[in-house]
Amino acid sequence: TLVKRLMCAPDGDAETADAGTDDASVRDALAAAFGDALFGDATHGDALPRLGRFHKQKFFSVALPSVLARYRAAPTRNERLLLALCGALRHLPDAVVAQHAGALAPLVGAALRRPACAATTAAVEAVRALLATGSADAPCALVAAASDAQQLANALLGVAAGSAASVAARCAALVALVDVASAVPYRTIFPIRRKLLDALGRLLDDERRAVRREAARCRNTLFVLGQPVSD
């Protein structure tokens, strides 16, 4: 029922709009709660079903093709599907995420370019979930190409430096930026390293202590990248 409601016709479609119901706000709320409600470990009483581990994986694998098709048909009108997917990814095992990494990478990247999605912790944590599926020999699809990795780093920096995102999302973006820098060769980060360091330096004066702390950690990591290791 949640999936069907979330994927109903775009805003303004009288065909599926319920009388007296603000469909847009209802679907926005469902998108935001989709991952935690269906895939999280929190209990919801009798309001929502509690899915077992393998049921979660099967449900995600079955629902994903429909969600992807719906989003690709009208990306600008289905941003809430990005938010729903991002919320689900952080609750799934790495093996399940890795299985669909190729299809999910472009959507997670797109989520960071959409202000409404990038302002959420779920979008940033989805980046970390995908990065965790890669290795030094086989990086995940998000950072497989140098240009993609650089765009991702810039997008995460934009979330961290922006004012629209929550403090939790900004801190998560800085942690994810460390993950990106650690997941790719130094030559990939080098062209934008100075830009990143300058922006992170400005965040050291941020009014939120948590942001300052993560900015300092991220900046220190970028400083030592490419430095010779002494015995």
N, C-alpha and C positions, 0 to 999 in steps of 0.2 A: 504493500500500500504506500509506504514512504517513497519508494522508487517511482512508482507510477505517478504520484502527486508531484514529485520533484521534476519529472520529465514531461509534464503536461505542456500544452501549447504555450508559445511565447506570450509575454505581456501584451495585453490589448486584444487578445483573441477572444472574442465574445463566445466563440464556439465552446470553450472549456471553462470560461469564468463562471464561478458560482455567484448567484445573486446575493448581494450584501456581503461578499467576501473580498478582501484585498488579496487577490491571488499572488501578486508580486511579493508582498511582505511575507505571506505564508511560505512561499517557495524559498525566499531568502533565508528564513529561519530554518527550514528543513535542510537546506544546503549546508548551513553552518553547523547543524547538529548531526548531519548524516553519518560522518565517520565515528564520532563518539557514541552515538546512539546504537548503531548496528555492530560496530567492530570493537568498541572500547570495552574495558573490563568493569566499568562502573555498573552498579545495579540501578534499575529504573522501576522497581516495583512491578506492578502488573501492566504498566502503560506500554512497555515495549518488550518484544521477545528477547530472550537471552540466547545468543548464538554461540554454539560450541566452536572450538578452534577450527575444526575441519569444515564445519558449516560456513564459517566466515570465509575461508579460502574458496570454497566452492561457490558461494554466493557472489563473491567479488569476481571470480572468473566468468561466471554466467552473465552477470550484469554489465561487465566492462564493455563488451562489443556494442551494446545498445547505447551506453552512455557516450562512447567515442563517436559513434555514428551521428547521434543527436547533436553533439557539440560541433563536429566538423561540418554539418549541414548549415549551421548559422552561428559561427563563433562569437560574433559580437552580441548576439541575443541570448546566449546560453552560458554566460560567465559563471553562473551559479553551479554549473556542472563541474567546472574546474575546482571550485571550492569544495564540492562534495568529494571529488576524487582525492584531493589533497588531504582532506580530513580522514579518509579511509586508509591511505598509504601508511601513515605513521603507526597504525595498529596491526599491520600485517607482517608476517615473518619475511626476512630478507629473501628467502627462496621464492616466495610468491611474487614479491615486487620484482625480483630479477627476471622472472619468467615473462613479465609484461613490460620490462624496462624500455625496450625500443619504442613501443607505442605510447608509453606514458611520458617519456622525456620531453617531447615537444609541448605537451600540455602543461607539464609542471613549469617549463620555461615560460610559457605564455602566461601562466598564473602570476608570475613575478612581474610581468609587464602590465598587468591589470591592477590599477590602484585598489579596487575593492577586494581583490584576492590577496595581493601582496601585503596588505595591512594586517593579515591574520598570521598567527603563529603556525597554523596548519600548512600554509603554502611553503613556508621556510623549512618546516620539519619534513615536508615531502621531498624537498631537495636533498636533505641529509639522508633520507631513507633510500633514495636512488643512488646517491654517491656511495653508500655502504655496500651496494651490490657489485661495485667495480673493484679492480685490483691494479697494482702497478703495471702488470703486463696487459691487462684488459680493462681499461677505464670504462666507466658507465657511459651510456649514450649522451648524457648531459655534458660531458667534458671530453668526448672522444676527439673532437676537432678543436684546434687552438682558438679559433674565432668564437666557438660556442662557449668554451671555458671563460674567455675574456668577457663575453656578454653576460654570462651568469655572474661572474665576480662583480661587474659593474651594477647589475640588477640588485644583488644582495647589498652592495654598498648603498644603493639608493634607498632601500628599505631601512637600513640602519641609520642613515642620515636624515630620513624624512620625519615629518611630524605627524603624519596620518596614522602610522602604525603604533601599536601598543608597545610598552617597554619590553614586554616578553618577546614580541615579534622582532624588535630591533636587536635585542641581545641574541636571539636565535639566529638572526641574519649574520651577525658577526662570527658566531660559532661556525655557521655554515661556510663563511668566507675562508676560515682557517681550513676547513675540510677541503674546499676547492683548491686552495693553494698547495695543500699537502698531497692532493690526488693527481696533480699534473706535473710534468717536467718544469724545471725552473725557466727554461726558455719560453714557455707559454705565458707565464706570469710577468716575465721581465719587461715587456713593452708597456704594461700598465702599472708596474710596481710603484713608480714614483707618484703617479696619480692616487693610487690606493693609500700610500703612506701619508701623503698630504691631507687627504680627506680624513683618515683615521686620526691624524694629529689634531684636527679640529674637533673631533669627537671627544678628545681627552678633556675638553672644557664643557662637555654636555652637562646639563643640569641634573641628570639622573645618574646616580652613583653606579648602578648596575651597568649602564651603557658605558660609562667611563672605564670600568673594570674590564669589560669584554673588549673594548676598543684597544686598551693597552696590551692585552694578551694577543689580540690579532696583529697589532702593529709589531710587537716583538717577534712574532712568528715570521712575518714578512721580512723583517730586518735580517734574520739569520738565514733565510733562503739563499742558496747559492754561495754562501760563505764556506771557505775551506775548513774542513774539520781537522783540528789539531790533535796530536797524540797526547 
